[in-house]
């Protein structure tokens, strides 16, 4: 890679890190296709499946703040390498699990390894790309995760039909191990460490411990941090619960289609995930607008989930999932808003804090929606898997709509605060 130009090298290194994050999203959403299989394998209820799915997110969410601090302190290369190796071990454990408890702990281990990959990739982008490219690269990074989500739908369903769920997951685990070796061998934390000139965004390579503590206090003390966290809490909580767990069973149960067919409609949602973030990131960088796009995306998010309350024709379900995840790309601009409010050395910390709050939503919402489905379970079992009622799914989607309303209100408040005249440093401290 020595002969590569700066532009070629940063693209190649970003690709390696982004591929690792792609696999993180593959594993955190794979339970949608696996839901019926896991229900039969472990004789699990909807609430138990929700807890199994959420075990990834409890660990993932709890480690986002520490992950941000660690990435700021040690850099994306070392942290990304360790994360991918831990992810590999967790996937192997999950694939070989013989009980629900073992699977629960294994998915938590997957969340442990995966918890650092997004922040490590964004920290790399903060060092290797210009400030006016950051929202675009954030969009591409989230799009990579969307590709992982696509692989966790119909391709995974076909792989399971061909080789079984355990072998399929072991193969995915092997891929993450190879990527871990790639990060260790090739990724460098800053252009300077790779023999290139700095792009001017992050001259300093790591933060000292004292600076990390000070950065954390600053981030946690700002009202905007908590508003962005609330936005992500309900958005990520809803999206990862529906696409990652209940989307496939909903389509299969309600419209009487196979799991492989149902996964095609969830795939449409992941296509929206892939396209939304780059489109909104590019648009935001060109227009130099952030929070206004967040508000508009939040409104779209709310309206499209409301369509599922009437249980529309099946093609509309695919459109709803596409648009809901497309809107996620605009809502994800809060990461850029947070990053631009602080110095470059705080990039990992602010990302970690708001990401942590967001993924607690992804940890809590599966159990909430699973409880709603269990409340309307009629006792019917088909091919060893529980079948849930249309009313139960309506209640679950009502929770999604309520989440969208709260997201929109928080986005409006954030937009209002960000539109205030820019105060001086002392005024910022006094206000926050």
N, C-alpha and C positions, 0 to 999 in steps of 0.2 A: 504493500500500500504506500511505500515511500514515494513512488513516482506520481501519485495522484495529486491533483490540484486541491487547494483548500475546499472548493465547492464539492468536488467529487468525494473527497475523504469524509467530510462531515455528513454527506448524504449516505455514504456506506455505513458509517458508524451509527448514525441515527437508525438506519434500517435494521441493524442487529438488535439494538435496544428495543425498537418498536416491535420487532418480531417476538421478543420476550413478552412484551405487554399484550400482544395479540393472543399468546397462549394463556395469559392470565384471564382474559375475558372469555376465552374458550372454556376454561374450567369453571368459571363462576356462573356461566349460563348453560352449561351442558346438562344440568339437572332437569331442564325442561324436556328434552328428548328422553332422558333417563327416568323420568318420574314414574311411569308405569312399571318399568323394569325394577327400579329400586323399591317400589311399593310391594311388588311380588317377592323380591329377594329378601327383604327385611320385614315383610308383613306390617308396613307402616301406614298410619293414618295420615290425613292431610296435614294436621298440626305437626306430626312427627317429621313428615317430609319437609314442611316449612322450616323446622328447626335444623334438619340436616342441611338443607340448602343454605340457611342463614349462618351455620357454623363457620363457613368461609368468611362471611362479612363481619361477624363479631370480632374475630381476630384482625381482619383486614382493616376495619374501621378503627379499632383501638390502637393500631400501630401507625396510622397515618401521620400523627404529630411526631412521634419518635422517629419515624422514617424520614420525615422532612429534616429533622435535626441531624440525623445520622448522615443523610446525603449532603447537607451543607457542610458537615464536619469532615467526612471521609471521601466524598466525591462519588459520582455515578458509576465509575468503573468497578471499584471494589464492592460497593453495595449491590450493584446489579448482578455481579457474579455470584455472590453469596445467596442472593434472593432466588436466582434461577436454580441453583443446586438444591436449596431447600424445597422449592416448588417441585422439582423432580422427585425427591424423596417422598413428599406428601402424595403425589399422584400414584406412585408405585404402591404405597400403603393403602390408599383408597381402593385401587383396582384389586387388591388382594384381600380386602376386608371380608370377614365372615359374619359380622354382627353389626347392628345399627350403631352401637356405641363405638366400635372400632372405626366405622365409616365416618361418624361424627367427628372423632378426633383427627382422622386423616384429612378430612376437608378443612378442618381448622389449620392443620399443618400446611395445606396448599395455600390458604389465606395468609399464613405467616410468610411464606416465600414470596408470594405474589404482591405483598403489601408495599414493596419498595420500587417496583418496576416503573410505575407511572411517574412517580416523583423523580426517580433517577433519570428518566428520559427527558422530562421537562427541565430538570437542572442542567442536563447536557445541552438542551436547546438554548437555555439562557446564556450559556458560555460560548456556544459555537455560532449562534445566529444573531443578527441585528435585532434591536428592539422592535422595529417595525415589521419584523418577520415572525415574531413570537406567537401571535394569535393564529397565524396561518399554520405554523408548525404544531401548535397545540391541537388544531383541527385535524391535521394529518395523523397525529399520534392517536387521537380518539378514533379516527377512521380505521387505523390499524386494529384497534380493539374491536371495531365493528366487523372486520373481516374474520376475527376470531369467533365472533358471535355467529356469523354465517356458517363457519365450519362446524359449529356446535348444533346446527339444525339438520337439514337434510343430509349433508355429507356424513355426519355422525350417525344419523339414523340408518343410513345405508351400510356404514361400516359395522354397526352393531348387528344388523341382520346378517352380514357376511361372516364376521369373525367373533361376535360376542362383545359385550360391553367391557369386560375386563381386558381383553387383548387390545381393544381399540384405545382404551385409556393408557395402557402401558406404552403403546406406540407414541402417543402424544407426550408422555413423560420422557421418553428417550429424546424427542425433539428438543425439549427444554434443556436437557442436559448438554446437548451439542451446542445450543445457543449460549449456555453458561460458559463453555470453553471459548466460544467466539468473543464474548464480552471481555473475558480475562486477557485474551491474546491481543485484541486489536483496539478496543475502545480506550480513548484517552480523555481525561476530565476537561481539559482546556486546549485550545489551539496551540498555546505555548508548549505544552507537553508533547505535542505532536510535531513540533518544529515549524509551526505557522505563526503568523502575526495575529494578535488579538483583534477581535471585531469590535472591541471597545465596550462590551456589555458587562463583562465580569473579569476584570484584571486579576483580582485576588482569587486564589484557587480554593481555599477552604476557610471556614470561620473558626475562630478560637472558641473554647468552651464558654468564656465570659460573654462573648458576642452572641453565641447561641442562646444563652439564658436571657440576655437583654432583648434579643429579637423576639423571643417567645412572649415575653411580657408585653411588648409593643403590639404584637399581632392580637393577642387575646384581649387586650384592653380596648380595641376598636369596635364600635357598634357595627360597622360595615362587615367585619369578619363574620359576625354572627348572622347577619342578614344573608350573606352569601352561603353560609352553612345551612341555614333553613331552606333556602332555595334548592340546594343539592340534596338535602335530607329527603324531601318529598319527591323530587324528580327522580333521583337514582333509586330511591326506595320503590317507587311505582314501576319504573321501567325494568329494573332487574328482577322484580318479583313476577311480573307478567311474562316478560320474554325469557327469563331464566328458569321459571318454574311452572306457572299456571297457564301460560299461553297455549302450549301444545295440548294439555288435557282439556282446556276450555273448548278449543276447536274440535278435538276428537269427540268429546262427550256431547257437545251441543249440536254439532252438524253431522254426527255419525260417519266420520271418515277415519282412515287409518292414521297411526302416529306419523308415518312417513309423509302422508299427504298434509296432515296438520302442521308438520314442521316447515312445509313450504311457505305457509302464511306467516309464521314466526320469522322465517328467513327474510320476508319482505320488510319486517321491522328492522332487522339488522342491516339491510341495504340502506334504509333511511339513516341508520346510525353511521354507516360508512360515508354517506354523501353529506349529511347535515353539517358535521363539524368543519370539513374543509370549505364548504360553501360559506358558512357564517364566519369562519375565521378569515377567509379572503375578503369577504364583504366588509367585515369590521375593520381590517387593516386599511382597506381602500377608502372607506368613509370616515375612518377615525372615530367611530361610534361604537360604544360597548353596551351600556346599560339600556339604551333604548331598544336594541335588538334583543336583549334579555327579556324585557317586558313583552315585546311582541311574540317571542317564542313561548313564553309562559302562557299567554292567552291561547295560542294555537294548541299547546299541550293539553290545556283544560278542555277545550271544545271537542277535540277529537276523541278523548277518552269518554266524553259524555255520549257519543254516538253508540258505544257498546251497551249502554243501559237498555236500549230498545232491541238488542240482539238482532243486528241488521243482517242482510244477505251475506253469505260467506265472502264474496269478493270485497265487500266493504270492510270486512274485518282486516283483510290484508292491507287495504289503504289506510285504515286507522293506525295499525301498527307501524306502517311506513312513516306516516306523518308525525306520530308521537315521538318516534326516535329521531326523525329529521329535526323536529323542534328541539330535541335534546342538544343538538349542535349549537343552537343559539344560546341556550341556557348555560352551556359550558363556557361561554365567554366570561363568566365570573372568575375563572382562573386567571384570565388576562387582567381583569379589573384588579384582582388581589395583587398580582405581581407588579402592576404599574403603580400601586400605592406605596411601594417599598423599594428600598435599595436592592441591587442584584443579589447581595449576600443573603437576603432573606427569602429568596425565591422558593427554596425547598420548604422553609418553615411555614409560609403563608399557604402554599399549596397543600402541605400536610394537614394543617389545621382545618381548612374548609373541606378537604377531601374526607377527613376523619368524621366530621359531622355528617357529611353526605352518606357515607357508607354505614353509619349507624342506622340510617333510614333503610338501607338495603338489608340490614340485619334484622330490623324489627318488623318491617312490612310483610315478609313472607309468613311469619307466624300469625300476624293480624288477619291477613287474607285467608290463610289456612284455617284459622278458627271460624271465620265466616262461612267457609265451605262446609266444615264439619257440622256447623249448626243446622245446615239444611241437607245433610247426608241422609239418604233414605234407606241405606243398608244394602243397596244393590252392588254386586261385584261381578265384573265381566273379565274373564281371562286372568283372574287373580288380582285385578286392580279395582279400586273403588271408583264409583261413578257419582258425580255431584250434579245437583239440580241447577236448572236455569236461574231459579231465584237466588241460589247461593252465589252464582257468578255475577248476577246483577248487584248484589250487595257488595261483592268484592270490587266491582268496577265503580260503584258509588264511592267507595273509599278512595279510589284513584282520582275521581273527579274532585272530591273534597281536598285532596292533596294538591291538585292543580290550582284551586282557588287560593289556598294558602300561599302557594308558590308565587302566584301573580301579585298578591298583596305585598309580599316581601320584596318582589322585584320592583314594584312601583315605589316603595319606600327607599330602596337602594338607589334607584334612578334619581329620585328627588334629592337625596343627600349628595350624590355625585355631581349634580348640576349646580350645587352651591358655588359661589365665587371661591377661587383657590385661596386659602388662608396661608399665612406664614407659618414657620415651624412652631413658634410659641402658641399661635392660635390653635393649631392642630392638637397640640398637647392639652391645651385647656379644654377644647371641645370634647375630646375623647377620653 
